[in-house]
C-alpha cells in the first residue's frame, strides 16, 4: 500500500486549521497550521519557511533531504521547536499520529 501523499505546506492541513497572521502595519507576516502526521504516513518532498512548532504529543519523524541525507527526530509533547526554512520529505515512523501547531513566518 502506498501511503505517500503530496505535500500542501506541511503535513495534513485542515482548511479550518489554517489562518493568516498579520503584522501591525497590516502586511501578512505568516500563517498558522494545525498539522496531523498520521502513523506511517509519508509526505512528498516539499519546502517550508522558517517556523515555530508546538508539539501536542510524542512521536518520531524522519526527514529526508534532496541530497539524500536522513535525520530522525523525536517529537516530545509540550516542546516548542524552531525549524529553519528547508526542503524535505517527512515520514511519521512512530506508532502514533503526531499533532502539532505550526507558525510559519514570512519574510524572516
Phi, psi and omega in degrees: 000131179272114183252030178259139176227160178293147179277146170264266171251320175189135175055195177274115184250127177274136176304325178290335185268007182246137175214157181265147177250142180233140176284166180304333179279003177090356179279143180294129183243358179162194180208154174249147180222138169267117186254138178226104177264109183286153180307129178067008179283139177243132181250126185304162180309131182203168180244144177233147172280175177300141189214156167247131185235130172257126184262126181273334181209160181292154177178183179226134179238149173239125175252131175245130185260163182304331180276003178093351178294148182234138177226127175259140183232139174264120175274127183245126180308130178089353181285147171245124189237135170270135180232117176294160174300135181196166174245131182196166168256141182242138176224131173278106183260007180270190182256006180224155171295149178246127180245134180209165174243125184244131173248106181265125185267147180246137174075029178254000000 
